[in-house]
């Protein structure tokens, strides 16, 4: 199933934010931080072409939390995560 447009837009923004953070950390020679950032988002591109609400929930409930515990400051992502969670919740409610 193709990813719903609104969800794809948020995922794209999460990826863009992560890539900018990876680039910044790369220029600062911080390979470990780059790896943490990349680990956080590496499964998101597949959701754009093979969408699964369960996978989005797994990202929100597990991968996002694991990432936040590792880096501490996640302010760049908070609003995006809230939008994504809202879209998934709305979609689940519409299916009930």
Helices and strands as residue ranges (DSSP letters): H 5-27, H 31-41, H 44-49, H 53-58, I 59-63, H 64-71, H 75-95
